[in-house]
Amino acid sequence: MFTEKGFADASVAEVVKRSGQSVGSLYHHFGGKTELYLALWEQHQAEHEESAAAAVARVRARAGDDRLEQFIAGTRAYLRGSWERRDLARLFVSGDGPPGFETVRRARGGEWVRQNAVLLDARQEPVDRFMVSVLTVVIGEAAREVAECASEAEAEAVAEATAALIRRMDPLTPLE
């Protein structure tokens, strides 16, 4: 219902009817419409994290400690998830969420930057933090574009362009 109507226009009655559950069950398990939306967001993020971590591990097993290739593999997995769950990806960037959701989204974004910094073995210098933040924003914007693509081929082209941009920026090479 959220992906069809948005958060504001999806009623609890419609959500309950679609799920085949009772209103009491919704409130028992989630506490309400807002909590259901947040649980959906958390599940979506967990799926992104799991697929990215698995992709990074595969590259690590195959290519050793090539952090740039690991980072790109995680990026590709994240973008693939944005294509596969594009209805949810569009919902979560639409601005039509419950009160306080943008704060939750920003906090998760900060955690994502920290995880990327660890993967890239970035130093705690301002320039390194800046580079990791820029790359994370690039990936987020690529995910937004992937979710809007009309075909999987278009989504793959965006993923390829993102990987090429990351390679061109080469966050592992110090800036002069």
N, C-alpha and C positions, 0 to 999 in steps of 0.2 A: 504494500500500500504506500509506503514511504517513497519508493522509487517511481510509482505511478502518479501520486498526488502531491508529494512533498510532505514534510513533517507537519506543517501548520494545517493543511487541508485533509490529512488522513485522520479520520476519527477513530477512537477506541473501538466503537461498534464495528466499523469496517475491518479493522485489524483482527478483532476477535472472530468475526464471521469468516474471513479469509483463512484464518489459522485452524478453524474448527474447534477451538478451545472456548472456555468460558471467560467472562470478564473477571471472575474471581481468580481463575488460573493465571491470567495476565498479571493481575495485581500481586498475586502470591509470588510468582517467579521473578517479576521484574519491578514491581512497585508502581508502574504506570507507563504511559506512552514515552515520556522522556527517558526513563531508564531502559526501556526496550530499544530506543534509538541508540543510546550510548552502548548498549550491549552489542548491537549490530555493528557499530563503529569499531569496538574493541575486537570483535571477531574478524572484521575486514583487515584491521591493522595486524593482528596476529598471523593471518594468512600471508600477508605481505612479508612479514618478518621471517616466517618459517620458510617460505620459498626462496627468499634472498639468502638466508643462512645456508640452506641446502646447496644453492648454486655456488656460493663462496667456498663451501667445503669441497665440492666436486673439483673446482679449479685448484684449490690448495692441494688436494690429493694428486692431481695430475701435473700441475705446473709448479709446485713448491710455493715459495714465498713471493710470488709476483703479485704484489698488493694492488697494482693498477688493474691487472686482469681479474683479480678477485672482485675489486670494486665494480668493474664493468659487468661482470657476471651477476652480481647482486642487483645492479641497476637494471639489467635486462629482465631478470626475474620479477622485479618490482613492476616494471612496465608491462610485462606479460600479464601479471595479475590485474593491472589497471584495465587492460583490454578484456580479460575474461570476466571481470566483475565491473564492467564499465557503467552499468546502471547505478551501482552503489558509489563508484568513484565520482560520478556526476552529482549524485545526491549530496555527498559529503563536502563538495566544494561549491554547492549552489548558494550557500548562505541561508538556506531554509532549514535550520536546525533548531533545537530547543535553546532556551536562554542559557547562556554560559558555554555553549558548545565551542564557540570560537576560542575561548580560553583553553579548553581541553585540547583542541586541535593545535594551538600554538605550543602548548607544553609538550605534546607528542613530537612536534617538529623540532623542538630543542633537544629532545632525547635522540632523535634521528641524527641530528648534527653530531652529537657526542659519539654515537655508535659509528658513524662514518669516520670521525677523527681517529677512533681506535683502529678501525680497519686500515686506514691509510697511514697509521703510525705517525700522525701529525704531531709536531711539537706544540707546545703551549704558547707559541709566539703569536702576536696579533695577525701577521700576514698568513700564517698557516691556518689559524681559526677562520680568517676571512675566506681563504680558498675553499675550505671544507664547507663553509656556509653557502658560498656561491654555488658549488657543485650540488649541494643538497637542494637548493632552490631550483636549479636547472632540472634536476630529476623530477621534482614536484610539478614543475610546469610541463615537462614532457609527459608526465602521467595524466595531467589534465587534458593535454592535446590528444593523447592516445585514446582516452575515454570518449572523445568527440569524433574520432575517426569513423568513416563510413564503412571501412573494410579492414580485415586483418592485415592485408598487404600495406595499407596506409599506416596502420599502427606499427608494423614492423619497420617501415621506412623512418618513422619518427624515432624508434628505438635505435636504429642504425645511426641516424644523425646525432643522437644523444651520445652514443658510444664514441663516435668520431670527435665530437666536441670535447668530451672528457679526455680523450687521448691528446688532442691538440692543446688543451689547457695543462696537461700533465702535472697534476697536483703534487707529484713526488719530486719534481725538479724544483730546487729553490729558485725563487725569482731574484733577479739581479737588480 
